[in-house]
Amino acid sequence: MNAPERIADLPTVDVNLIPGPAPESLGQLFEALATAQGEFMPIAKNRTAYVIPKDMGERPYTFEYADMQEIRDKTTPALSRHALALIQIVSDKPNGGTHIRTIIAHKSAARIESSLSLVRGDADIKSFGASITILRRYIVTAMLNVAGEADLDDSSDPDAGAGLSPVAADVHTGMRDATTIGELSKIMGGLDKADKGRYSDYFNQRMQELREAA
């Protein structure tokens, strides 16, 4: 599969540390997160990206990455054992575009919160939906401090990955043809665990497309 060409202007991610009522709450959050990180299971690079650079003079290349389902499967158990929750909220902006809010919350009510807004601009709905899926994955891997994709420095192209986003999600024909969010959710709910993992990125992409089209 080919990758979307570019995320034209990579948006700025704002990150904030927010304490709970008790003065020691941030320390408790940091301790719990550090311990959980030491218990994360190995994350498999279960998807392969085939990237065609915008400059046709550059050679295409591939790299491997982990989809969101794989990342969550390998990190959620350890987070839960230490009273941590990872929450991601995607909402539409009144003036167009999308806001992604990602939270790592501790039982003490302390939390680490990131905020990112992405303007759709001239991008078509499918490209914009793919960008949302990619950015969600990037934010989660950064906040959990896990490696979600292979190091592009291993590519023979010195400019490999510069400004480029990874491969588009595997396409599920039923999800592609769904015309409502309810229909899309029903299709996702009927898949087995393996296919849910395989198509989770595409599900999120189609969800965004249907919300944009509504």
TORPA-4810 file (N, C-alpha, C, O; in nm, 3 decimals):
<nodes>
NODE_1_0.082_-0.119_0.000_0.000_0.000_0.000_0.086_0.124_0.000_0.200_0.123_0.046_M
NODE_2_0.030_0.232_-0.052_0.104_0.356_-0.057_0.072_0.441_0.065_-0.033_0.425_0.126_N
NODE_3_0.161_0.528_0.099_0.140_0.618_0.211_0.076_0.746_0.164_0.097_0.786_0.049_A
NODE_4_-0.003_0.814_0.250_-0.046_0.948_0.219_0.078_1.033_0.197_0.182_1.008_0.259_P
NODE_5_0.069_1.133_0.110_0.190_1.207_0.073_0.254_1.279_0.190_0.371_1.256_0.220_E
NODE_6_0.180_1.365_0.257_0.239_1.443_0.364_0.133_1.492_0.462_0.016_1.507_0.427_R
NODE_7_0.176_1.515_0.583_0.099_1.601_0.672_0.164_1.737_0.656_0.272_1.762_0.710_I
NODE_8_0.098_1.825_0.581_0.162_1.946_0.531_0.233_2.026_0.640_0.351_2.057_0.628_A
NODE_9_0.160_2.059_0.745_0.220_2.133_0.856_0.197_2.053_0.982_0.086_2.050_1.036_D
NODE_10_0.303_1.987_1.029_0.288_1.903_1.147_0.247_1.989_1.265_0.322_2.080_1.302_L
NODE_11_0.130_1.964_1.325_0.082_2.050_1.432_0.164_2.036_1.559_0.231_1.936_1.582_P
NODE_12_0.156_2.140_1.642_0.226_2.141_1.770_0.143_2.067_1.874_0.022_2.085_1.883_T
NODE_13_0.210_1.983_1.952_0.143_1.910_2.059_0.175_1.979_2.191_0.291_1.991_2.229_V
NODE_14_0.071_2.024_2.262_0.088_2.084_2.394_0.073_1.974_2.500_-0.024_1.898_2.497_D
NODE_15_0.169_1.967_2.592_0.165_1.866_2.698_0.167_1.936_2.833_0.247_2.026_2.856_V
NODE_16_0.077_1.893_2.921_0.067_1.954_3.054_0.065_1.846_3.162_0.009_1.738_3.143_N
NODE_17_0.128_1.877_3.276_0.122_1.793_3.395_0.022_1.856_3.491_0.038_1.972_3.530_L
NODE_18_-0.080_1.780_3.529_-0.188_1.834_3.611_-0.197_1.753_3.740_-0.229_1.635_3.735_I
NODE_19_-0.169_1.814_3.855_-0.171_1.740_3.982_-0.312_1.710_4.028_-0.408_1.776_3.986_P
NODE_20_-0.324_1.611_4.115_-0.450_1.583_4.181_-0.462_1.665_4.308_-0.379_1.753_4.331_G
NODE_21_-0.563_1.639_4.391_-0.582_1.718_4.514_-0.466_1.706_4.612_-0.432_1.804_4.680_P
NODE_22_-0.404_1.589_4.622_-0.294_1.570_4.717_-0.163_1.621_4.658_-0.138_1.600_4.539_A
NODE_23_-0.079_1.686_4.737_0.046_1.742_4.685_0.141_1.637_4.629_0.224_1.667_4.543_P
NODE_24_0.130_1.514_4.678_0.221_1.409_4.631_0.168_1.334_4.508_0.229_1.236_4.465_E
NODE_25_0.056_1.380_4.452_-0.010_1.303_4.346_0.074_1.289_4.219_0.075_1.182_4.158_S
NODE_26_0.145_1.395_4.178_0.227_1.384_4.058_0.339_1.283_4.078_0.372_1.207_3.987_L
NODE_27_0.398_1.283_4.196_0.502_1.184_4.226_0.448_1.043_4.218_0.516_0.953_4.168_G
NODE_28_0.326_1.023_4.266_0.264_0.891_4.260_0.239_0.850_4.115_0.258_0.734_4.078_Q
NODE_29_0.195_0.946_4.033_0.173_0.917_3.892_0.303_0.876_3.824_0.308_0.777_3.752_L
NODE_30_0.410_0.954_3.847_0.538_0.924_3.783_0.590_0.786_3.825_0.642_0.710_3.743_F
NODE_31_0.576_0.755_3.953_0.622_0.625_4.003_0.543_0.511_3.938_0.601_0.411_3.896_E
NODE_32_0.411_0.529_3.931_0.326_0.425_3.872_0.357_0.407_3.724_0.363_0.294_3.675_A
NODE_33_0.376_0.518_3.653_0.404_0.509_3.510_0.540_0.444_3.484_0.554_0.361_3.394_L
NODE_34_0.639_0.483_3.562_0.772_0.425_3.545_0.770_0.274_3.569_0.834_0.198_3.497_A
NODE_35_0.695_0.232_3.670_0.686_0.089_3.700_0.612_0.016_3.589_0.653_-0.093_3.547_T
NODE_36_0.503_0.075_3.541_0.426_0.013_3.433_0.509_0.000_3.306_0.502_-0.102_3.237_A
NODE_37_0.588_0.103_3.276_0.671_0.097_3.155_0.769_-0.021_3.160_0.799_-0.082_3.057_Q
NODE_38_0.817_-0.051_3.279_0.907_-0.164_3.293_0.839_-0.298_3.274_0.906_-0.400_3.257_G
NODE_39_0.706_-0.299_3.277_0.630_-0.423_3.262_0.561_-0.435_3.126_0.493_-0.534_3.100_E
NODE_40_0.578_-0.335_3.039_0.517_-0.345_2.906_0.570_-0.468_2.833_0.690_-0.498_2.840_F
NODE_41_0.483_-0.537_2.765_0.525_-0.651_2.684_0.588_-0.602_2.554_0.560_-0.490_2.510_M
NODE_42_0.673_-0.683_2.492_0.734_-0.642_2.365_0.628_-0.610_2.261_0.532_-0.686_2.243_P
NODE_43_0.645_-0.499_2.194_0.548_-0.455_2.093_0.598_-0.498_1.956_0.706_-0.458_1.912_I
NODE_44_0.517_-0.579_1.888_0.556_-0.630_1.756_0.527_-0.527_1.649_0.422_-0.461_1.652_A
NODE_45_0.617_-0.512_1.556_0.593_-0.429_1.438_0.511_-0.514_1.341_0.567_-0.588_1.260_K
NODE_46_0.380_-0.505_1.350_0.291_-0.598_1.280_0.234_-0.542_1.150_0.147_-0.605_1.090_N
NODE_47_0.280_-0.427_1.107_0.236_-0.369_0.980_0.358_-0.322_0.901_0.460_-0.286_0.959_R
NODE_48_0.347_-0.324_0.770_0.457_-0.278_0.684_0.410_-0.159_0.602_0.307_-0.165_0.535_T
NODE_49_0.486_-0.051_0.607_0.454_0.069_0.530_0.537_0.071_0.403_0.657_0.043_0.404_A
NODE_50_0.471_0.102_0.293_0.540_0.121_0.165_0.526_0.268_0.131_0.416_0.315_0.102_Y
NODE_51_0.635_0.340_0.133_0.632_0.485_0.119_0.686_0.527_-0.017_0.796_0.490_-0.056_V
NODE_52_0.605_0.605_-0.088_0.648_0.664_-0.214_0.674_0.812_-0.189_0.579_0.887_-0.166_I
NODE_53_0.799_0.857_-0.193_0.830_0.998_-0.168_0.760_1.088_-0.269_0.735_1.048_-0.383_P
NODE_54_0.729_1.209_-0.227_0.666_1.305_-0.317_0.758_1.339_-0.433_0.712_1.357_-0.546_K
NODE_55_0.887_1.348_-0.405_0.986_1.371_-0.509_1.007_1.240_-0.585_1.063_1.144_-0.530_D
NODE_56_0.963_1.234_-0.710_0.969_1.110_-0.786_1.112_1.067_-0.816_1.135_0.955_-0.861_M
NODE_57_1.209_1.155_-0.791_1.348_1.118_-0.810_1.402_1.034_-0.696_1.510_0.974_-0.708_G
NODE_58_1.329_1.027_-0.585_1.371_0.947_-0.471_1.310_0.808_-0.479_1.201_0.790_-0.533_E
NODE_59_1.380_0.710_-0.425_1.334_0.572_-0.432_1.231_0.542_-0.323_1.245_0.587_-0.210_R
NODE_60_1.127_0.464_-0.358_1.034_0.417_-0.254_1.109_0.328_-0.154_1.214_0.273_-0.186_P
NODE_61_1.055_0.316_-0.035_1.116_0.231_0.067_1.007_0.180_0.161_0.894_0.230_0.158_Y
NODE_62_1.041_0.083_0.242_0.945_0.027_0.337_1.001_0.034_0.479_1.122_0.040_0.499_T
NODE_63_0.910_0.034_0.575_0.950_0.017_0.714_0.833_-0.044_0.789_0.719_-0.039_0.743_F
NODE_64_0.861_-0.101_0.904_0.759_-0.170_0.982_0.714_-0.084_1.100_0.792_-0.005_1.154_E
NODE_65_0.587_-0.100_1.138_0.534_-0.025_1.252_0.426_-0.107_1.322_0.374_-0.203_1.266_Y
NODE_66_0.395_-0.068_1.443_0.290_-0.134_1.522_0.161_-0.054_1.511_0.163_0.068_1.526_A
NODE_67_0.050_-0.121_1.486_-0.077_-0.049_1.482_-0.127_-0.023_1.624_-0.071_-0.074_1.721_D
NODE_68_-0.231_0.057_1.634_-0.279_0.100_1.765_-0.325_-0.017_1.851_-0.302_-0.019_1.972_M
NODE_69_-0.390_-0.116_1.790_-0.438_-0.230_1.866_-0.323_-0.305_1.931_-0.333_-0.346_2.047_Q
NODE_70_-0.214_-0.324_1.857_-0.097_-0.393_1.911_-0.037_-0.314_2.027_0.000_-0.373_2.129_E
NODE_71_-0.028_-0.184_2.012_0.028_-0.100_2.119_-0.058_-0.110_2.245_-0.005_-0.127_2.355_I
NODE_72_-0.190_-0.100_2.228_-0.279_-0.106_2.345_-0.277_-0.245_2.410_-0.276_-0.256_2.532_R
NODE_73_-0.276_-0.350_2.327_-0.274_-0.487_2.382_-0.151_-0.511_2.469_-0.159_-0.583_2.569_D
NODE_74_-0.037_-0.452_2.433_0.088_-0.479_2.503_0.116_-0.382_2.617_0.211_-0.404_2.693_K
NODE_75_0.037_-0.277_2.630_0.062_-0.178_2.736_-0.052_-0.166_2.837_-0.027_-0.132_2.953_T
NODE_76_-0.175_-0.192_2.796_-0.289_-0.172_2.885_-0.283_-0.258_3.012_-0.313_-0.207_3.120_T
NODE_77_-0.246_-0.387_3.004_-0.242_-0.466_3.127_-0.150_-0.406_3.234_-0.188_-0.400_3.351_P
NODE_78_-0.031_-0.362_3.195_0.062_-0.304_3.292_0.010_-0.171_3.345_0.024_-0.142_3.464_A
NODE_79_-0.049_-0.090_3.258_-0.106_0.037_3.304_-0.216_0.011_3.407_-0.221_0.077_3.511_L
NODE_80_-0.303_-0.084_3.378_-0.414_-0.114_3.468_-0.366_-0.164_3.604_-0.424_-0.130_3.707_S
NODE_81_-0.261_-0.246_3.604_-0.208_-0.298_3.731_-0.160_-0.187_3.823_-0.157_-0.204_3.945_R
NODE_82_-0.124_-0.074_3.767_-0.071_0.036_3.847_-0.166_0.157_3.848_-0.124_0.271_3.864_H
NODE_83_-0.295_0.126_3.830_-0.401_0.227_3.844_-0.383_0.344_3.748_-0.406_0.459_3.784_A
NODE_84_-0.342_0.312_3.625_-0.325_0.414_3.522_-0.422_0.385_3.407_-0.448_0.270_3.374_L
NODE_85_-0.473_0.491_3.349_-0.563_0.477_3.234_-0.513_0.566_3.121_-0.472_0.679_3.143_A
NODE_86_-0.518_0.513_3.000_-0.485_0.592_2.881_-0.615_0.621_2.808_-0.688_0.530_2.769_L
NODE_87_-0.643_0.748_2.790_-0.769_0.792_2.730_-0.736_0.882_2.612_-0.650_0.969_2.621_I
NODE_88_-0.807_0.861_2.501_-0.787_0.948_2.385_-0.923_0.992_2.334_-1.009_0.909_2.303_Q
NODE_89_-0.942_1.122_2.324_-1.069_1.180_2.283_-1.047_1.259_2.154_-0.963_1.349_2.149_I
NODE_90_-1.122_1.224_2.051_-1.113_1.294_1.923_-1.244_1.368_1.901_-1.351_1.307_1.902_V
NODE_91_-1.237_1.499_1.883_-1.358_1.579_1.867_-1.342_1.677_1.751_-1.231_1.716_1.715_S
NODE_92_-1.455_1.716_1.694_-1.454_1.812_1.585_-1.443_1.954_1.639_-1.496_1.985_1.745_D
NODE_93_-1.373_2.039_1.565_-1.362_2.180_1.601_-1.473_2.258_1.531_-1.509_2.226_1.418_K
NODE_94_-1.528_2.361_1.597_-1.638_2.437_1.537_-1.602_2.499_1.402_-1.687_2.511_1.315_P
NODE_95_-1.476_2.537_1.386_-1.433_2.602_1.263_-1.372_2.505_1.162_-1.305_2.547_1.068_N
NODE_96_-1.396_2.376_1.183_-1.340_2.274_1.094_-1.213_2.215_1.150_-1.142_2.280_1.228_G
NODE_97_-1.183_2.092_1.111_-1.064_2.026_1.164_-1.098_1.941_1.284_-1.215_1.918_1.315_G
NODE_98_-0.995_1.895_1.351_-1.012_1.797_1.458_-0.920_1.828_1.575_-0.808_1.877_1.556_T
NODE_99_-0.968_1.799_1.695_-0.888_1.816_1.817_-0.866_1.678_1.878_-0.960_1.602_1.897_H
NODE_100_-0.740_1.646_1.909_-0.705_1.518_1.971_-0.654_1.545_2.112_-0.552_1.612_2.130_I
NODE_101_-0.723_1.493_2.209_-0.685_1.508_2.350_-0.648_1.370_2.404_-0.729_1.278_2.400_R
NODE_102_-0.527_1.357_2.455_-0.478_1.229_2.505_-0.438_1.244_2.651_-0.366_1.338_2.687_T
NODE_103_-0.485_1.153_2.736_-0.465_1.165_2.881_-0.410_1.034_2.937_-0.461_0.926_2.907_I
NODE_104_-0.306_1.044_3.019_-0.264_0.934_3.106_-0.305_0.975_3.246_-0.247_1.067_3.304_I
NODE_105_-0.403_0.906_3.302_-0.460_0.944_3.431_-0.427_0.840_3.537_-0.425_0.720_3.510_A
NODE_106_-0.402_0.888_3.660_-0.371_0.802_3.774_-0.485_0.809_3.874_-0.561_0.907_3.875_H
NODE_107_-0.499_0.708_3.959_-0.608_0.705_4.056_-0.602_0.822_4.154_-0.702_0.854_4.218_K
NODE_108_-0.486_0.886_4.167_-0.472_1.002_4.255_-0.536_1.126_4.195_-0.542_1.231_4.260_S
NODE_109_-0.585_1.116_4.072_-0.643_1.226_3.993_-0.537_1.311_3.925_-0.571_1.407_3.855_A
NODE_110_-0.410_1.279_3.944_-0.305_1.346_3.866_-0.307_1.290_3.724_-0.345_1.175_3.702_A
NODE_111_-0.267_1.372_3.629_-0.268_1.326_3.491_-0.165_1.400_3.405_-0.126_1.512_3.434_R
NODE_112_-0.125_1.332_3.300_-0.046_1.393_3.193_-0.140_1.407_3.075_-0.204_1.311_3.033_I
NODE_113_-0.148_1.527_3.021_-0.246_1.552_2.916_-0.181_1.621_2.797_-0.108_1.719_2.813_E
NODE_114_-0.207_1.569_2.678_-0.158_1.634_2.556_-0.278_1.681_2.475_-0.386_1.623_2.479_S
NODE_115_-0.254_1.789_2.401_-0.361_1.849_2.322_-0.305_1.887_2.185_-0.200_1.949_2.174_S
NODE_116_-0.377_1.848_2.081_-0.332_1.876_1.945_-0.453_1.910_1.859_-0.555_1.842_1.866_L
NODE_117_-0.441_2.013_1.780_-0.546_2.050_1.686_-0.492_2.040_1.544_-0.383_2.089_1.515_S
NODE_118_-0.570_1.978_1.457_-0.529_1.959_1.318_-0.633_2.023_1.227_-0.752_1.990_1.235_L
NODE_119_-0.588_2.113_1.142_-0.677_2.179_1.047_-0.682_2.097_0.919_-0.579_2.055_0.867_V
NODE_120_-0.801_2.076_0.869_-0.814_1.993_0.748_-0.756_2.062_0.626_-0.691_1.996_0.545_R
NODE_121_-0.778_2.190_0.610_-0.725_2.263_0.496_-0.782_2.209_0.365_-0.903_2.190_0.352_G
NODE_122_-0.694_2.186_0.269_-0.737_2.139_0.137_-0.738_1.987_0.125_-0.767_1.934_0.018_D
NODE_123_-0.707_1.917_0.232_-0.699_1.771_0.226_-0.838_1.711_0.205_-0.936_1.759_0.260_A
NODE_124_-0.845_1.603_0.124_-0.972_1.534_0.108_-1.001_1.454_0.235_-0.913_1.435_0.319_D
NODE_125_-1.125_1.408_0.248_-1.168_1.343_0.372_-1.084_1.220_0.403_-1.046_1.199_0.518_I
NODE_126_-1.054_1.138_0.302_-0.978_1.015_0.327_-0.837_1.045_0.374_-0.788_0.982_0.467_K
NODE_127_-0.771_1.141_0.310_-0.634_1.176_0.351_-0.634_1.235_0.491_-0.544_1.207_0.571_S
NODE_128_-0.734_1.318_0.521_-0.742_1.379_0.653_-0.767_1.273_0.759_-0.706_1.276_0.866_F
NODE_129_-0.858_1.179_0.730_-0.884_1.071_0.824_-0.761_0.987_0.850_-0.737_0.945_0.964_G
NODE_130_-0.681_0.961_0.745_-0.558_0.884_0.762_-0.459_0.961_0.850_-0.390_0.901_0.932_A
NODE_131_-0.453_1.093_0.832_-0.362_1.174_0.913_-0.400_1.169_1.060_-0.313_1.164_1.147_S
NODE_132_-0.530_1.170_1.089_-0.577_1.162_1.227_-0.532_1.029_1.290_-0.482_1.028_1.402_I
NODE_133_-0.551_0.920_1.217_-0.511_0.788_1.268_-0.362_0.783_1.297_-0.320_0.731_1.401_T
NODE_134_-0.282_0.836_1.206_-0.137_0.836_1.223_-0.096_0.919_1.344_-0.014_0.875_1.425_I
NODE_135_-0.153_1.038_1.357_-0.117_1.126_1.468_-0.158_1.066_1.602_-0.085_1.079_1.700_L
NODE_136_-0.274_1.001_1.607_-0.316_0.936_1.732_-0.213_0.834_1.777_-0.179_0.825_1.895_R
NODE_137_-0.163_0.757_1.682_-0.064_0.654_1.714_0.068_0.718_1.758_0.130_0.672_1.855_R
NODE_138_0.111_0.822_1.689_0.234_0.891_1.726_0.228_0.946_1.868_0.323_0.932_1.945_Y
NODE_139_0.115_1.007_1.902_0.101_1.068_2.034_0.107_0.962_2.143_0.176_0.978_2.244_I
NODE_140_0.034_0.852_2.123_0.031_0.746_2.223_0.170_0.686_2.245_0.211_0.667_2.359_V
NODE_141_0.242_0.657_2.137_0.375_0.599_2.154_0.470_0.696_2.222_0.555_0.655_2.301_T
NODE_142_0.456_0.824_2.191_0.543_0.924_2.255_0.513_0.936_2.404_0.606_0.943_2.485_A
NODE_143_0.385_0.939_2.441_0.349_0.956_2.582_0.383_0.833_2.665_0.416_0.844_2.783_M
NODE_144_0.375_0.715_2.604_0.410_0.592_2.676_0.558_0.560_2.665_0.608_0.470_2.733_L
NODE_145_0.629_0.634_2.580_0.772_0.613_2.558_0.801_0.472_2.509_0.887_0.402_2.562_N
NODE_146_0.727_0.431_2.406_0.749_0.302_2.343_0.781_0.324_2.195_0.745_0.426_2.138_V
NODE_147_0.847_0.227_2.135_0.883_0.235_1.994_0.770_0.178_1.910_0.744_0.057_1.914_A
NODE_148_0.703_0.264_1.835_0.590_0.219_1.755_0.625_0.187_1.612_0.543_0.131_1.539_G
NODE_149_0.747_0.221_1.569_0.785_0.192_1.432_0.936_0.174_1.423_1.010_0.214_1.512_E
NODE_150_0.979_0.112_1.313_1.121_0.090_1.292_1.192_0.222_1.270_1.131_0.319_1.224_A
NODE_151_1.320_0.227_1.304_1.399_0.348_1.289_1.425_0.374_1.141_1.486_0.292_1.073_D
NODE_152_1.378_0.490_1.093_1.398_0.522_0.953_1.544_0.549_0.919_1.579_0.557_0.802_L
NODE_153_1.629_0.564_1.021_1.771_0.584_0.994_1.833_0.463_0.926_1.940_0.472_0.867_D
NODE_154_1.763_0.347_0.934_1.816_0.227_0.871_1.792_0.225_0.721_1.846_0.140_0.650_D
NODE_155_1.712_0.320_0.671_1.685_0.325_0.528_1.807_0.372_0.452_1.887_0.450_0.502_S
NODE_156_1.822_0.322_0.327_1.933_0.365_0.243_1.915_0.507_0.193_2.010_0.569_0.146_S
NODE_157_1.793_0.558_0.202_1.765_0.695_0.159_1.790_0.789_0.275_1.724_0.777_0.378_D
NODE_158_1.886_0.884_0.263_1.915_0.974_0.376_1.799_1.063_0.413_1.794_1.115_0.524_P
NODE_159_1.702_1.082_0.320_1.587_1.166_0.348_1.462_1.084_0.375_1.351_1.137_0.373_D
NODE_160_1.480_0.956_0.399_1.365_0.868_0.420_1.278_0.918_0.534_1.327_0.944_0.644_A
NODE_161_1.149_0.930_0.505_1.054_0.968_0.609_1.042_1.116_0.633_0.958_1.157_0.713_G
NODE_162_1.121_1.197_0.568_1.116_1.341_0.594_0.982_1.396_0.549_0.953_1.404_0.430_A
NODE_163_0.899_1.435_0.646_0.769_1.493_0.617_0.665_1.393_0.571_0.554_1.432_0.536_G
NODE_164_0.699_1.265_0.569_0.607_1.166_0.519_0.536_1.095_0.632_0.590_1.081_0.741_L
NODE_165_0.415_1.050_0.606_0.340_0.975_0.705_0.336_0.829_0.663_0.351_0.798_0.545_S
NODE_166_0.315_0.735_0.760_0.320_0.594_0.729_0.204_0.546_0.643_0.116_0.623_0.603_P
NODE_167_0.208_0.419_0.615_0.113_0.355_0.525_-0.031_0.375_0.568_-0.062_0.382_0.687_V
NODE_168_-0.119_0.385_0.468_-0.261_0.391_0.497_-0.306_0.258_0.555_-0.244_0.154_0.530_A
NODE_169_-0.413_0.261_0.632_-0.460_0.139_0.700_-0.512_0.037_0.600_-0.555_0.071_0.490_A
NODE_170_-0.507_-0.093_0.641_-0.566_-0.199_0.560_-0.715_-0.170_0.541_-0.784_-0.136_0.637_D
NODE_171_-0.763_-0.185_0.419_-0.901_-0.149_0.386_-0.993_-0.270_0.405_-0.965_-0.379_0.356_V
NODE_172_-1.103_-0.248_0.477_-1.209_-0.348_0.493_-1.325_-0.304_0.406_-1.376_-0.193_0.424_H
NODE_173_-1.369_-0.387_0.312_-1.469_-0.344_0.215_-1.601_-0.305_0.281_-1.666_-0.209_0.240_T
NODE_174_-1.641_-0.380_0.385_-1.765_-0.346_0.454_-1.757_-0.210_0.521_-1.851_-0.131_0.513_G
NODE_175_-1.644_-0.183_0.587_-1.626_-0.052_0.650_-1.619_0.058_0.544_-1.671_0.168_0.564_M
NODE_176_-1.554_0.026_0.433_-1.543_0.126_0.326_-1.680_0.167_0.274_-1.703_0.284_0.243_R
NODE_177_-1.773_0.070_0.266_-1.905_0.097_0.209_-2.007_0.143_0.312_-2.118_0.180_0.276_D
NODE_178_-1.970_0.142_0.441_-2.063_0.186_0.545_-2.099_0.333_0.527_-2.012_0.414_0.495_A
NODE_179_-2.225_0.366_0.547_-2.270_0.504_0.526_-2.306_0.575_0.656_-2.330_0.696_0.655_T
NODE_180_-2.310_0.502_0.768_-2.340_0.564_0.897_-2.242_0.513_1.002_-2.182_0.407_0.985_T
NODE_181_-2.227_0.590_1.110_-2.139_0.548_1.219_-2.193_0.421_1.285_-2.115_0.334_1.324_I
NODE_182_-2.325_0.410_1.296_-2.385_0.291_1.354_-2.354_0.166_1.273_-2.320_0.062_1.329_G
NODE_183_-2.365_0.178_1.141_-2.334_0.065_1.054_-2.186_0.028_1.065_-2.151_-0.090_1.070_E
NODE_184_-2.101_0.129_1.069_-1.957_0.105_1.082_-1.925_0.033_1.213_-1.848_-0.063_1.214_L
NODE_185_-1.984_0.080_1.323_-1.959_0.020_1.454_-2.008_-0.125_1.459_-1.945_-0.210_1.521_S
NODE_186_-2.121_-0.152_1.394_-2.175_-0.288_1.391_-2.080_-0.383_1.319_-2.060_-0.496_1.362_K
NODE_187_-2.022_-0.336_1.209_-1.926_-0.419_1.134_-1.804_-0.448_1.220_-1.757_-0.561_1.225_I
NODE_188_-1.753_-0.345_1.287_-1.635_-0.363_1.372_-1.665_-0.461_1.485_-1.583_-0.546_1.518_M
NODE_189_-1.783_-0.447_1.545_-1.820_-0.534_1.656_-1.834_-0.680_1.616_-1.821_-0.769_1.700_G
NODE_190_-1.860_-0.707_1.488_-1.877_-0.843_1.441_-1.748_-0.914_1.402_-1.750_-1.032_1.367_G
NODE_191_-1.636_-0.842_1.407_-1.508_-0.903_1.369_-1.448_-0.981_1.485_-1.475_-0.951_1.601_L
NODE_192_-1.366_-1.080_1.453_-1.294_-1.150_1.559_-1.176_-1.064_1.604_-1.148_-0.960_1.545_D
NODE_193_-1.107_-1.108_1.710_-1.002_-1.026_1.770_-0.891_-0.994_1.671_-0.841_-0.882_1.667_K
NODE_194_-0.852_-1.094_1.591_-0.743_-1.073_1.496_-0.779_-0.966_1.393_-0.698_-0.879_1.362_A
NODE_195_-0.902_-0.973_1.341_-0.943_-0.876_1.240_-0.968_-0.738_1.302_-0.948_-0.636_1.236_D
NODE_196_-1.012_-0.736_1.427_-1.027_-0.606_1.493_-0.891_-0.536_1.502_-0.881_-0.415_1.480_K
NODE_197_-0.788_-0.613_1.534_-0.655_-0.556_1.537_-0.610_-0.511_1.400_-0.551_-0.404_1.385_G
NODE_198_-0.637_-0.594_1.300_-0.593_-0.563_1.164_-0.659_-0.437_1.110_-0.595_-0.356_1.044_R
NODE_199_-0.790_-0.421_1.138_-0.865_-0.312_1.078_-0.892_-0.195_1.172_-0.970_-0.105_1.139_Y
NODE_200_-0.830_-0.194_1.290_-0.859_-0.087_1.386_-0.821_0.050_1.332_-0.895_0.147_1.352_S
NODE_201_-0.707_0.060_1.264_-0.667_0.188_1.207_-0.766_0.235_1.101_-0.801_0.353_1.095_D
NODE_202_-0.812_0.140_1.017_-0.908_0.178_0.913_-1.043_0.214_0.973_-1.110_0.305_0.925_Y
NODE_203_-1.082_0.144_1.079_-1.206_0.178_1.149_-1.201_0.322_1.199_-1.296_0.398_1.180_F
NODE_204_-1.090_0.359_1.264_-1.077_0.496_1.314_-1.077_0.597_1.201_-1.134_0.706_1.213_N
NODE_205_-1.013_0.561_1.090_-1.011_0.650_0.974_-1.151_0.671_0.919_-1.191_0.785_0.892_Q
NODE_206_-1.228_0.561_0.902_-1.363_0.572_0.849_-1.455_0.644_0.946_-1.544_0.718_0.904_R
NODE_207_-1.435_0.623_1.076_-1.514_0.694_1.175_-1.495_0.845_1.158_-1.592_0.921_1.160_M
NODE_208_-1.371_0.887_1.140_-1.343_1.029_1.120_-1.406_1.080_0.990_-1.460_1.190_0.987_Q
NODE_209_-1.399_1.000_0.885_-1.456_1.040_0.756_-1.607_1.060_0.767_-1.661_1.157_0.716_E
NODE_210_-1.675_0.966_0.835_-1.820_0.976_0.848_-1.859_1.094_0.936_-1.961_1.160_0.911_L
NODE_211_-1.779_1.122_1.038_-1.808_1.239_1.123_-1.790_1.367_1.044_-1.868_1.461_1.058_R
NODE_212_-1.687_1.371_0.961_-1.662_1.490_0.879_-1.773_1.510_0.776_-1.810_1.623_0.745_E
NODE_213_-1.827_1.398_0.725_-1.928_1.406_0.620_-2.068_1.436_0.675_-2.156_1.479_0.601_A
NODE_214_-2.087_1.414_0.806_-2.220_1.433_0.866_-2.261_1.580_0.866_-2.370_1.613_0.913_A
</nodes>
